[in-house]
Amino acid sequence: MLFHLPLEFNTSHFLGLLASILLGLGYAYLLYGKKRITSTVPQYLYFSLRTVSVALITFLLFAPLLKLNSFKLEKPVLILVQDNSTSLKTSAPAGFQFAKYQKQMDEFYKRLSQKYQIDTLLLGSTTRPGYSLNFNDKSTDISSLFSFIRNQYAGRNIGAIILASDGLYNRGGDPQEAALSIKAPIYSIALGDTIPKKDLLIANVNYNETVQSGNDFQIEVQAAAYQSKGLKSRITVRSNNTTLSKKDLDINSNDYQVNIPVILPSDKPGIKKYTVAIDPVNNELSKNNNQQDFYIRIEETKKIYSW
């Protein structure tokens, strides 16, 4: 712990010091001005010591308070994030050895920890502290990773973020946009096959958790398609095996993203399950991210009677 005593001498300090000196002189004059002291010590020395002591005490008592600041030197935090989703098994190239990879990551962690403070996070259906890998998370929300870091590390000195992932996600918004809120460099350890593959997904569904019965309500579906330019697909919303909405998609780029508003009816009160799905295409990398479930509470509409 280091301490810092700032020396700030402004007009208020000057006036306080001047008043203290005048008070010290006046008090010393009352004591010694007309009084003769029979001592081997010169009278002017008593006078000076009394003036200085009174002035100093007065200044310390009545002058603006001095500030004493303390600060602690903190090493930059390196955040090591490991993707723990099942997609790593799907996208891994032939011959990839997970046990060997984990051993290499352990050695990498040990080397970094000799110089830096290392925090480890697991990325999957949720972002959480830890480093116990099993690659069993059924979903990946990379955008929530950056929200987690922004909230949990607010005010911390983040040196860098190292993300080991295949880059595939089936929950949340665009990770590139979410990463803009992080004021630290982000480095990636690219996993999976380097050959781009087709993949369609439901990235997110925005909705109100509670609606009134008898009224239509709107949801927003965020869908994406990669390496699928020129292909067609369809987004479908279902509930209780009933199709409520369909929307055809003409995929016009290999980095296709679209937000689709959907109007749905509400019927009897209760908690209702809905499923949003995007039709797969041939030779798609993974179909695990092609649908997303969500629940909405439908409340009975209150009637207001006027007399």
C-alpha positions in Angstrom: 0.0 0.0 0.0 1.4 3.4 -1.0 0.4 6.8 0.4 0.3 10.1 -1.4 0.1 13.4 0.4 -0.9 16.1 -2.2 0.6 19.6 -1.5 -2.2 22.0 -2.5 -1.6 25.6 -1.4 -4.3 27.9 -2.7 -5.8 31.3 -1.6 -7.7 29.8 1.3 -4.5 28.2 2.7 -2.6 31.5 2.3 -5.2 33.5 4.2 -5.4 30.9 6.9 -1.6 30.9 7.3 -1.5 34.7 7.4 -4.2 34.8 10.1 -2.5 32.2 12.1 0.8 34.1 12.1 -0.9 37.3 13.1 -2.7 35.5 16.0 0.6 33.9 17.0 2.4 37.3 17.0 -0.5 38.9 19.0 -0.5 36.1 21.6 3.4 36.3 21.9 3.2 40.1 22.3 0.7 39.8 25.1 3.0 37.4 26.9 6.4 38.9 26.3 5.9 42.4 24.8 6.1 44.4 28.0 7.4 41.6 30.3 11.1 41.2 31.1 12.3 37.7 31.6 15.3 37.1 33.7 16.9 34.2 31.9 20.0 33.3 30.1 17.8 32.6 27.0 17.2 35.8 24.9 13.7 37.1 25.2 13.2 37.3 21.4 13.7 33.5 21.3 10.8 32.9 23.6 8.8 35.4 21.5 9.6 33.5 18.3 8.9 30.1 19.6 5.6 31.2 21.1 4.6 32.8 17.8 5.5 29.8 15.7 3.8 27.3 18.0 0.6 29.2 18.2 0.5 29.9 14.5 1.2 26.3 13.6 -1.5 24.9 16.0 -4.0 27.5 14.7 -3.3 26.7 11.1 -3.7 23.0 11.6 -6.9 23.4 13.5 -8.7 25.8 11.2 -7.1 25.5 7.8 -8.8 23.4 5.1 -8.3 19.7 5.8 -5.3 18.0 4.2 -6.1 14.9 2.1 -4.4 11.6 2.5 -4.9 9.3 -0.4 -3.9 5.7 -0.6 -3.7 3.4 -3.6 -2.8 -0.1 -4.4 -0.8 -1.2 -7.4 -2.9 -3.9 -9.2 -1.6 -6.2 -11.9 -3.5 -6.2 -15.1 -6.0 -9.1 -15.2 -5.8 -11.5 -18.2 -9.2 -13.2 -18.7 -8.8 -16.7 -20.3 -12.1 -17.9 -21.8 -12.7 -21.4 -22.9 -15.7 -22.4 -25.1 -17.3 -25.5 -23.5 -20.0 -26.1 -26.1 -20.8 -29.3 -27.9 -20.2 -27.6 -31.2 -16.4 -27.9 -30.6 -16.8 -31.7 -31.0 -18.8 -31.2 -34.2 -16.5 -28.7 -35.8 -13.3 -30.2 -34.7 -11.1 -31.3 -37.7 -10.2 -35.0 -38.1 -7.5 -36.1 -35.8 -8.0 -33.4 -33.2 -7.1 -34.7 -29.8 -9.1 -33.0 -27.0 -6.9 -34.4 -24.2 -3.7 -33.1 -25.9 -5.4 -29.7 -26.4 -6.4 -29.4 -22.7 -2.8 -30.3 -21.7 -1.4 -27.6 -23.9 -3.9 -25.1 -22.5 -2.9 -26.0 -18.9 0.8 -25.4 -19.8 -0.2 -22.1 -21.5 -2.1 -21.1 -18.3 0.9 -21.9 -16.1 3.3 -19.8 -18.2 0.9 -16.8 -18.2 0.3 -17.0 -14.4 4.0 -16.5 -13.7 3.7 -12.9 -14.9 0.0 -12.0 -14.7 -3.1 -12.5 -12.7 -5.2 -15.0 -14.7 -9.0 -15.3 -14.3 -10.6 -18.3 -16.2 -14.1 -18.4 -17.5 -16.2 -21.1 -19.2 -18.4 -20.1 -22.1 -21.5 -22.1 -23.1 -25.2 -21.8 -22.1 -23.9 -19.4 -19.4 -20.7 -17.6 -18.7 -19.2 -18.7 -15.4 -15.9 -18.8 -13.6 -14.0 -22.1 -13.9 -11.9 -24.2 -16.2 -13.3 -27.8 -15.9 -13.9 -28.7 -19.5 -16.3 -31.4 -20.8 -17.7 -29.7 -24.0 -21.3 -30.5 -23.0 -23.0 -27.1 -23.1 -25.9 -27.3 -25.6 -25.9 -23.6 -26.5 -23.3 -20.8 -26.8 -24.0 -17.1 -26.2 -20.8 -15.3 -27.0 -22.4 -11.8 -26.7 -23.4 -12.6 -23.0 -19.7 -13.2 -22.3 -18.9 -9.6 -23.0 -21.9 -8.5 -20.9 -20.6 -10.7 -18.0 -17.1 -9.2 -18.3 -18.4 -5.7 -18.5 -20.5 -6.2 -15.3 -18.2 -8.3 -13.2 -15.0 -6.5 -14.1 -16.2 -2.9 -13.9 -13.4 -0.7 -12.7 -10.8 -3.4 -13.0 -7.6 -3.2 -15.0 -8.2 -5.7 -17.8 -5.0 -6.3 -19.7 -6.5 -8.6 -22.3 -9.1 -11.2 -23.1 -8.1 -14.5 -24.7 -11.0 -16.4 -26.2 -10.6 -20.1 -27.2 -13.6 -20.9 -29.4 -14.9 -22.1 -32.7 -16.9 -18.9 -33.1 -20.2 -20.7 -33.4 -23.1 -19.4 -31.4 -26.8 -20.1 -31.2 -28.0 -17.7 -28.5 -27.7 -13.9 -28.0 -26.9 -11.1 -30.4 -23.9 -10.4 -32.6 -20.7 -11.0 -30.7 -18.8 -8.4 -32.7 -21.2 -5.7 -31.7 -21.1 -6.8 -28.1 -17.3 -6.8 -28.0 -17.3 -3.0 -28.8 -18.2 -2.3 -25.2 -15.0 -3.9 -23.9 -12.1 -1.4 -23.6 -9.4 -4.1 -23.7 -7.7 -6.1 -26.5 -9.4 -9.4 -27.4 -7.2 -12.2 -28.8 -8.6 -15.5 -30.2 -7.5 -19.1 -30.2 -9.3 -20.3 -33.3 -10.6 -23.9 -32.8 -12.6 -26.1 -35.2 -12.2 -26.7 -38.9 -10.7 -23.7 -40.7 -12.8 -24.5 -43.8 -16.0 -22.3 -43.7 -19.2 -24.4 -43.4 -22.9 -23.8 -43.8 -24.7 -22.9 -40.7 -28.2 -21.5 -40.0 -29.3 -20.4 -36.6 -31.8 -18.6 -34.5 -29.6 -16.1 -32.7 -32.1 -14.6 -30.3 -35.8 -13.9 -29.7 -37.0 -10.7 -28.2 -40.4 -10.8 -26.5 -42.4 -9.5 -23.5 -42.7 -12.1 -20.8 -46.3 -11.2 -20.0 -49.2 -10.3 -22.4 -53.0 -9.8 -22.0 -55.4 -12.5 -23.4 -57.4 -11.6 -26.4 -54.7 -9.2 -27.7 -52.2 -9.8 -30.4 -48.5 -9.3 -29.5 -45.3 -9.0 -31.3 -42.0 -10.8 -31.0 -38.7 -10.2 -32.9 -36.7 -13.1 -34.2 -33.0 -12.6 -34.9 -31.7 -15.2 -37.4 -28.4 -15.7 -39.2 -27.0 -17.8 -42.0 -23.3 -18.4 -42.8 -21.7 -19.7 -46.0 -25.3 -20.2 -47.5 -25.5 -17.5 -50.1 -28.2 -18.2 -52.8 -30.0 -20.7 -50.6 -33.6 -20.5 -49.3 -35.0 -21.3 -45.9 -38.0 -20.6 -43.7 -38.6 -19.4 -40.2 -41.6 -20.9 -38.4 -43.2 -20.2 -35.1 -45.2 -23.0 -33.5 -47.1 -23.6 -30.3 -48.8 -26.9 -29.2 -48.0 -28.4 -32.7 -49.9 -25.5 -34.3 -48.1 -23.3 -36.8 -48.7 -19.7 -36.0 -46.4 -17.9 -38.5 -44.1 -18.6 -41.5 -41.5 -16.4 -43.1 -39.5 -17.3 -46.2 -35.9 -16.3 -46.4 -33.7 -15.6 -49.5 -30.2 -15.7 -48.2 -28.2 -13.2 -50.2 -24.8 -13.3 -48.5 -22.4 -15.6 -46.7 -22.8 -13.5 -43.5 -26.5 -13.1 -43.5 -28.3 -11.6 -40.5 -31.9 -10.5 -40.3 -34.4 -9.3 -37.7 -38.0 -10.4 -38.3 -41.0 -9.0 -36.5 -43.8 -11.6 -35.9 -47.3 -10.9 -34.7 -48.9 -13.7 -32.6 -52.3 -14.2 -31.1 -52.9 -14.7 -27.4 -55.7 -17.0 -26.3 -56.6 -18.4 -22.8 -54.6 -17.3 -19.8 -51.7 -19.4 -18.7 -48.0 -20.0 -19.4 -47.5 -21.0 -23.1 -44.5 -22.5 -24.8 -43.5 -21.3 -28.3 -40.8 -22.6 -30.6 -39.1 -20.6 -33.3 -37.3 -22.7 -35.9 -35.3 -22.1 -39.1 -35.3 -24.8 -41.7 -31.9 -26.5 -42.2 -30.1 -26.7 -45.5 -28.1 -29.6 -47.0 -24.7 -30.3 -45.5 -25.3 -27.8 -42.6 -22.6 -27.9 -39.9 -25.0 -28.2 -36.9 -28.7 -28.3 -36.5 -28.6 -27.9 -32.7 -28.9 -24.1 -33.1 -31.8 -24.1 -35.6 -34.5 -23.6 -33.0 -35.2 -21.8 -29.8 -38.0 -22.2 -27.2 -39.5 -19.4 -25.1 -42.4 -19.0 -22.7 -44.9 -16.3 -22.3 -47.4 -15.7 -19.5 -50.8 -14.9 -20.8 -52.9 -13.0 -18.2 -56.6 -12.6 -18.3 -57.7 -9.1 -19.4 -59.3 -7.1 -16.6 -62.6 -5.6 -17.5 -63.3 -2.1 -16.2 -67.0 -1.3 -15.8 -68.3 2.3 -15.7 -71.6 3.2 -14.1 
